[in-house]
Amino acid sequence: MSRLQKTLLKSKLSTSSTPDQVLDEEAEEGAWEESDLVDPNVPTPPHDIPPAEFAVPERRPRKQHYKATPWKAYWHASDSPNLSAPPCVFKVYYTTPTPSPSKSPTWFIFHHGAGSSGLTFSVLAARIHESLPEVGVLAYDARGHGATKTADADEKEASLDTLTRDFINIVAHAMRLSPLAADNQKPVEVVFIGHSLGGAVVTEAVRRFPEFWSPDNLPKPIISGLVVLDVVEGSALEGLGSMRSYLASRPQYFRSLEDGIRWHVKSHTVRNAVSASVSVPGIIQPGANGRYQWITDLSLTEPFWKSWFVDLSSKFLEARSGKMLVLAGTDRLDKKLTIGQMQGKYQLEVLPEVGHFIQEDAPEKLAALLEQFWQRNRRGSALEIKALNAHSLVWGPSGTSTPAVMPRPNP
């Protein structure tokens, strides 16, 4: 067949597509498997032999499914404590730390971003606890989000002060979930991890922890780490100008839960279909007409948007704990953070192949980073570094010895 004939045929086929044919595009997303192709034992023809004009696989790739996954697949338990002020019944998901005779109990406590829910950390949390059984993991739905309910349904409080107080009350709740034996003198350690708005909340929590910590007969934990995921002051404040347009561009409802999951994956809002299957059910719910709609109306929080991120960079750099900033691209760094990173004031990690929801797009990579970060900054790590350096030195160009392992600056 000549090139001209092929061109005419392609043109004819492209103009004769029906809606039913267009819907089949979902099948093209499935991964090819050996069983989906012709018999792999049949030898392939030499490269110099042209293929048949319309050769196609014997079977089409498998269709991508968007079924919801229950939270129990990733968390061991859930509860709904009534905490904080204004009164609020929080939805909490957690897996308690496995007791260890040689290591202090530790909690990784997560705070999600605006419009999201605690389930956004499901796959990540499961990966962390699988690798570090002595570490407990906990996430929750912030007020106005997910399955968390306020005493006053019309209450729209979303100030940074209130969200920070809520978070610290959740930290106290985590410590009550795994009480220590009376003879156990090991302090509980906590690592705060926040995504987007959650990054601003956990940073504020480190700064104001002594002020907001109030539980009776409950010793304060040791904050051994602060991790912020894909948010910096400069780009966050700049992005607020387009927030209204973004909210208006999203679908206002979905025909089903599966449609909601599909939209998040196809729009690349969440690039990991496995994570979207458990996180999306936490942010949409069926309405009166049977269609699924957003649980959180983010437009109602607009009066608080700017206050969430003002001075975030300075607060982060001044936080007295080990610090790590994980970004989806270096273009998000502002001037303060760039200078701070050059001075070694925090650990910077960049995952350029992911989107804004780092914890969902690359849970395995982020889990590995968090494990390394915790091992470096946990209590007692300084003694381990000292012991290691006593037996391991490297030699500089001047002939002087230096420690093989250097503790990261912790201002």
CORFENKA-V718855 format. One line per field, one symbol per residue. ss: DSSP state (@ for helix, = for strand, . for the rest). phi: phi as a letter, one per 30 degrees, with the letter a starting at -180 (. if undefined). burial: + if it has 9 or more other ideal C-beta (glycine too) atoms within 8 Angstrom, else -. A space follows every 50 residues. Layout:
BEGIN
ss: ???
phi: ???
burial: ???
END
This chain:
BEGIN
ss: ..@@@@@@@@@@@@@...@@@@@@@@@@@....@@@.............. ....................@@@...===..==....==..====..... .....======......@@@@@@@@@@@@@@...======........== .........@@@@@@@@@@@@@@@@@@...........=======.@@@@ @@@@@@@.@@@@.........========...@@@@@@@@@@@@@@@@@. ..==..@@@@@@@@@@......@@@@@@@@@@.===.....===...@@@ @@@@@@@@@..@@@@@@@....=====..@@@..@@@@@@@@....==== .......@@@@.@@@@@@@@@@@@@@@...@@@@@@@@@@@.===..... ===........
phi: .dddddddddddddccdcedddddddddddddbeddcdeddddddeddcd ddebdbddbdddddcbddcddddbcdaabbdcbibeeacdcbcabdddeb dcbddbbcccbdddicadddcededddddddbddcdbbbbddeibhcdbd dcdcdcdbddeddddeddddeddddddbddddcdcdddcbbcbbcheedd dddddddceddcdbedhbdddcdcabbcchabeedddddddcdddddddd ddabdadddddedddddidbccdddddcddedbbbdcdciddbddccddd ceecedddcdiddddddddcadbbccbdaddddcdddddddddidaccbb cddccddedcdbddddedddddddddcddjddddddddddcbbccdddjd dbedbcddebd
burial: -----+--+-----------------+--+-----++------------- ----------++-+-+-+--+--++--+-+--++-+-++++++++++--+ ---+++++++++++-++++++++++++++--+-+++++++++++++-+-+ ----+--+-+-++++++++++++++-++--------++++++++++++++ +++++++++--++-------+++++++++++++++++--+--+---+--- ---+--+++++++++---+++++-++++++++++--+---++++++-+-- ++-++--++--++-+++-+-++++++++---+++-+++-++---++++++ +--++-+++++++--++-+++-++-+++--+---+--++--+-------- -++---++---
END
